[in-house]
């Protein structure tokens, strides 16, 4: 039985119980606990960056900004394309996280304007 082999390969056991035809079946799979967490804790950023987060969804900007700040980055926020272009020109961020579906003009146009400002 595939379930039995999978459980035993991981150092566990598999039990199957049934009270007969039409009465259902109960499978009990027991696996040992891992000695260490399966997912290591994230390492802090090795190099803090200036990051511009652009989205018309304020909750998304605030949540992402908080996570990036916890990781040691300096975060700038913008809620539309006009603010994004102005913030990029004033603060020269290392990274821009840009929503494509912005009102007035979309993220592609904002990206073109930000790039043009850096070349000029």
C-alpha positions as CSV (number, residue, x, y, z in Angstrom):
1,X,0.0,0.0,0.0
2,X,1.4,3.4,-1.0
3,X,0.5,5.2,2.2
4,X,2.1,2.5,4.3
5,X,5.4,2.7,2.3
6,X,5.5,6.5,2.4
7,X,4.9,6.6,6.2
8,X,7.5,3.9,6.9
9,X,10.1,5.5,4.7
10,X,9.9,8.5,6.9
11,X,10.4,6.5,10.1
12,X,6.7,6.4,11.0
13,X,3.9,3.8,11.1
14,X,0.6,3.4,9.3
15,X,-2.5,1.6,10.8
16,X,-5.7,0.7,8.9
17,X,-8.9,-0.1,10.7
18,X,-12.3,-1.1,9.4
19,X,-15.4,-2.6,11.0
20,X,-16.4,-4.3,7.8
21,X,-18.0,-3.7,4.4
22,X,-19.9,-0.4,4.2
23,X,-18.7,0.7,7.6
24,X,-15.8,3.0,6.4
25,X,-12.1,2.8,6.9
26,X,-9.8,4.7,9.3
27,X,-6.2,5.3,8.5
28,X,-3.8,6.4,11.2
29,X,-0.4,7.7,10.0
30,X,2.2,8.6,12.7
31,X,5.4,10.5,11.7
32,X,8.2,11.5,14.0
33,X,8.8,15.2,14.7
34,X,11.7,16.8,12.9
35,X,14.7,17.6,15.0
36,X,15.0,21.1,13.4
37,X,12.5,23.4,11.8
38,X,11.9,22.5,8.2
39,X,12.1,26.2,7.1
40,X,15.0,28.3,8.4
41,X,14.3,31.8,9.7
42,X,15.0,34.4,7.1
43,X,18.4,36.1,7.3
44,X,18.4,39.9,7.5
45,X,19.3,41.8,4.3
46,X,23.0,41.9,3.8
47,X,22.9,45.3,2.2
48,X,20.2,47.7,3.2
49,X,18.6,49.3,0.1
50,X,16.4,52.4,-0.6
51,X,13.2,50.9,-1.9
52,X,10.2,52.7,-3.5
53,X,6.9,50.8,-3.1
54,X,4.2,52.1,-5.5
55,X,0.6,50.9,-5.4
56,X,-2.8,52.6,-5.2
57,X,-3.8,50.0,-2.5
58,X,-2.6,51.7,0.6
59,X,-2.9,48.6,2.8
60,X,-0.6,46.7,0.3
61,X,2.0,49.5,0.4
62,X,1.9,49.8,4.2
63,X,2.2,46.0,4.8
64,X,5.0,45.5,2.3
65,X,6.8,48.6,3.6
66,X,6.7,47.3,7.1
67,X,8.2,44.0,6.1
68,X,11.0,45.6,4.1
69,X,11.8,48.0,7.0
70,X,12.0,45.1,9.4
71,X,14.5,43.6,7.0
72,X,16.6,46.8,7.4
73,X,15.7,48.7,4.2
74,X,14.7,52.3,3.9
75,X,11.3,52.5,2.3
76,X,9.6,55.2,0.4
77,X,5.9,55.0,-0.5
78,X,3.9,56.3,-3.4
79,X,0.2,55.8,-4.1
80,X,0.0,56.9,-7.8
81,X,2.2,57.4,-10.8
82,X,2.8,61.1,-10.2
83,X,4.0,60.5,-6.6
84,X,6.2,57.6,-7.9
85,X,8.0,59.7,-10.5
86,X,8.5,62.6,-8.1
87,X,9.8,60.3,-5.3
88,X,12.1,58.5,-7.6
89,X,13.6,61.8,-8.9
90,X,14.0,63.1,-5.3
91,X,15.3,60.0,-3.6
92,X,16.9,57.9,-6.3
93,X,15.8,54.5,-4.9
94,X,17.9,51.4,-5.5
95,X,14.7,49.3,-6.2
96,X,11.2,50.2,-7.3
97,X,8.4,47.8,-6.6
98,X,5.7,49.1,-9.0
99,X,2.1,48.1,-9.4
100,X,1.2,47.9,-13.1
101,X,-2.5,48.7,-12.6
102,X,-2.3,52.3,-11.4
103,X,-5.0,54.9,-12.0
104,X,-4.4,57.8,-14.5
105,X,-1.3,56.2,-16.2
106,X,-0.2,52.6,-15.7
107,X,2.9,51.2,-14.2
108,X,4.6,50.7,-17.6
109,X,4.4,54.4,-18.3
110,X,5.6,55.2,-14.8
111,X,8.6,52.9,-15.3
112,X,9.4,54.7,-18.6
113,X,9.3,58.1,-16.9
114,X,11.4,56.9,-14.0
115,X,14.0,55.5,-16.4
116,X,14.0,58.6,-18.6
117,X,14.6,60.7,-15.4
118,X,17.6,58.6,-14.5
119,X,19.1,59.0,-18.0
120,X,18.6,62.8,-18.0
